[in-house]
Amino acid sequence: MKLYSGDLSPYSARVRMQIYAKGISDIAIERPAHFGTPKFREDNPIGRIPVLDIDGDLMPESEVIAEYLEEIYPAPSMLGANPRETAHIRTVARIGDIYIMNNMFMLSPQSRAATRNQGIVDLLAGQVVRNIKALDRLVGKDGFACCGRITMADCALVPGLFLVENVLPSVGVDSPIPTNANVAAYWAAIQKNEHAAKTLAELHRGLEDRREMIRNGTFARMMEAAAAAQAAADAQATSSAVS
């Protein structure tokens, strides 16, 4: 199997951390050759990473991949010892994935926008601040998100909190992590975990690469080329359908 991934993709990071924590050694992790092109979208209609390639059978969506890996590599388990523990793990993971990471993912373009849309910033950053407060009431107080050990909840929270810490200040919003004591303690502790630390090192590497591409104009040119190629492919498909 192959996991198509990217250093800065928080959703990919979620799956990578799970792979590291479970000690899975037979999944190659690589960046897809055609990412951002019409070819990639043709093969992967959602058009995003991660994608798990199972001998040519392509599986998208980080949560689906995570659950699949948990089924085919059940040990060590990253779910609970009973259904109630598993439900709690999945609840905290959903906070990391949907309520934090997804809002941060949609907010991140504002950090490089020539003219920032303050309405978007206020809406999405406000949701993140609110949901960090909710997380503060649910996160574990022993250095892990749940159950006193690495679980799928940690895999979702680590990239989510990375985005909070690194993206919110770039749009003029203070990180809410320091003002939520339980989240702050968790964040300080989990970064010392070897699997989280490895994942965070990759995220930081991806962030520095992205910042350099933005500074030298490479990122803007790449996005323009990708948009033009997709528009041409869409026009060709429309023309073929009409004829």
C-alpha positions in Angstrom: 0.0 0.0 0.0 0.9 3.6 -0.5 -0.3 6.7 1.4 -0.3 9.8 -0.9 0.5 12.6 1.5 2.1 16.0 1.9 4.1 17.4 4.8 1.8 20.3 5.4 -1.5 18.5 4.9 -3.0 18.3 8.4 -5.3 15.5 7.2 -2.4 13.5 5.9 -0.5 14.2 9.1 -3.4 12.6 11.1 -2.9 9.3 9.2 0.9 9.5 9.3 0.8 9.8 13.1 -1.4 6.8 13.3 0.9 4.8 11.1 3.9 5.8 13.2 2.2 5.0 16.5 1.0 1.6 15.3 4.5 0.7 14.0 3.1 0.0 10.5 6.1 -0.6 8.2 4.6 -1.8 4.9 2.9 1.4 3.8 5.0 3.7 1.6 4.4 7.4 2.2 4.9 9.7 -0.8 3.7 12.8 -2.4 1.4 12.0 -5.5 3.2 12.8 -8.7 0.2 14.5 -10.3 -1.2 16.4 -7.2 -3.0 19.6 -8.1 -3.4 18.6 -11.7 -6.5 17.5 -13.7 -5.0 14.0 -13.8 -5.1 13.8 -10.0 -8.7 14.9 -9.9 -9.6 12.5 -12.6 -8.3 9.6 -10.5 -9.4 11.1 -7.2 -12.7 13.1 -7.6 -12.4 14.7 -4.2 -9.1 16.1 -5.3 -7.5 16.1 -1.9 -4.9 14.2 0.1 -4.5 11.8 1.9 -5.3 9.0 -0.4 -4.6 5.4 0.4 -3.6 3.4 -2.7 -4.4 -0.3 -2.1 -2.9 -2.0 -5.3 -4.7 0.6 -7.5 -7.8 0.9 -5.4 -7.8 4.5 -4.2 -9.4 5.3 -0.8 -9.8 9.1 0.1 -10.7 10.9 3.3 -8.5 10.8 6.4 -11.1 9.5 8.8 -12.1 6.7 6.5 -8.5 5.7 6.0 -7.8 5.9 9.7 -10.8 3.6 10.5 -9.7 1.2 7.7 -6.1 1.0 9.0 -7.5 0.4 12.5 -9.5 -2.6 11.2 -6.6 -4.2 9.2 -3.9 -3.4 11.8 -5.9 -3.9 15.1 -2.8 -4.0 17.3 -1.8 -1.9 19.1 -5.4 -0.6 19.3 -5.9 3.2 19.0 -9.6 2.8 20.0 -11.0 2.1 23.5 -11.1 -1.0 25.7 -14.9 -0.8 25.5 -17.6 0.8 23.4 -17.9 3.9 25.7 -14.2 4.6 25.6 -14.2 4.3 21.8 -17.1 6.7 21.6 -15.2 9.2 23.7 -12.1 8.8 21.5 -14.2 9.4 18.4 -15.8 12.4 20.0 -12.5 14.1 20.7 -11.2 13.1 17.3 -14.2 14.8 15.6 -13.5 17.9 17.6 -10.0 17.9 16.3 -11.0 17.0 12.7 -14.2 18.9 12.1 -14.5 21.6 14.7 -10.8 22.7 14.8 -8.9 21.4 11.7 -11.6 22.0 9.2 -12.2 25.6 10.3 -8.4 26.2 10.3 -8.1 24.7 6.9 -10.7 27.1 5.5 -9.1 30.0 7.3 -5.6 29.5 6.2 -6.0 31.2 2.7 -6.7 34.4 4.6 -3.1 34.4 6.0 -1.8 34.9 2.5 -4.6 37.0 1.0 -3.6 40.3 -0.5 -6.8 41.8 1.1 -8.0 39.9 4.2 -11.7 39.3 4.5 -12.3 40.1 8.2 -15.7 38.6 8.1 -14.3 35.2 7.2 -11.6 35.6 9.8 -14.0 36.5 12.6 -16.4 33.7 11.7 -13.9 30.9 11.4 -11.5 32.0 14.1 -14.4 32.5 16.4 -15.5 28.9 15.9 -12.0 27.7 16.7 -11.8 29.7 19.9 -15.2 28.4 20.9 -14.3 24.8 20.2 -10.9 25.0 22.0 -13.0 25.9 25.1 -15.1 22.8 24.5 -12.0 20.6 24.0 -10.7 22.0 27.3 -13.5 20.2 29.1 -13.0 16.9 27.3 -9.3 16.4 26.8 -7.4 14.1 29.1 -5.2 15.5 31.9 -2.5 12.9 31.8 -0.6 13.9 28.7 -2.9 12.1 26.2 -6.3 13.0 24.7 -8.1 10.0 26.1 -7.5 6.7 28.0 -3.9 7.5 29.1 -2.3 6.4 25.9 -2.0 7.3 22.2 -5.3 7.0 20.4 -6.9 8.2 17.2 -8.0 11.3 19.2 -4.3 12.4 19.5 -3.8 11.8 15.8 -6.5 14.3 15.0 -5.7 16.9 17.7 -1.9 17.2 17.0 -2.3 18.6 13.4 -5.3 20.6 14.5 -3.5 22.3 17.3 -0.5 22.8 15.1 -2.6 24.9 12.8 -4.2 26.8 15.7 -0.7 27.7 17.0 0.8 28.7 13.6 -2.1 30.0 11.5 -4.3 32.0 13.9 -1.5 34.6 14.7 -0.9 35.1 10.9 -4.5 36.4 10.6 -4.2 38.7 13.7 -5.9 36.3 16.2 -4.1 35.2 19.4 -3.9 31.4 19.9 -6.5 30.3 22.5 -4.4 27.4 23.6 -2.5 29.2 26.4 -5.7 30.5 28.0 -7.3 27.0 28.2 -5.3 25.3 30.9 -6.2 21.7 30.1 -5.5 22.1 26.4 -2.3 24.0 27.1 -1.1 21.2 29.4 -2.0 18.5 26.9 -0.3 20.4 24.0 2.9 20.8 26.0 2.9 17.1 26.9 1.9 15.5 23.6 4.6 17.3 21.7 7.2 15.2 23.7 5.7 12.0 22.4 7.9 10.5 19.8 5.2 9.9 17.2 3.7 13.3 17.7 7.1 14.9 17.5 7.9 13.2 14.3 4.6 14.3 12.8 5.1 17.9 14.0 8.6 18.0 12.5 7.1 17.1 9.1 4.4 19.7 9.5 6.9 22.4 10.4 9.1 21.4 7.4 6.1 21.7 5.2 5.2 25.1 6.7 8.6 26.5 6.1 8.6 25.2 2.5 5.2 26.8 1.9 6.3 30.1 3.4 9.4 30.2 1.1 7.3 29.4 -1.9 4.9 32.3 -1.0 7.9 34.7 -0.5 9.5 33.9 -3.8 6.2 33.7 -5.8 6.4 30.0 -6.6 3.2 29.2 -4.8 1.1 31.9 -6.6 2.4 30.7 -10.0 1.7 27.1 -9.1 -1.8 27.9 -8.1 -2.4 29.9 -11.2 -1.1 27.1 -13.4 -3.2 24.5 -11.6 -6.4 26.6 -12.0 -5.7 27.2 -15.7 -5.1 23.5 -16.3 -8.3 22.5 -14.5 -10.3 25.1 -16.4 -8.9 23.8 -19.7 -9.8 20.2 -18.7 -13.3 21.2 -17.6 -13.8 23.0 -20.9 -12.6 20.0 -22.9 -15.0 17.7 -20.9 -17.9 20.1 -21.6 -17.1 20.2 -25.3 -16.8 16.5 -25.5 -20.2 16.0 -23.7 -21.9 18.4 -26.1 -20.5 16.9 -29.2 
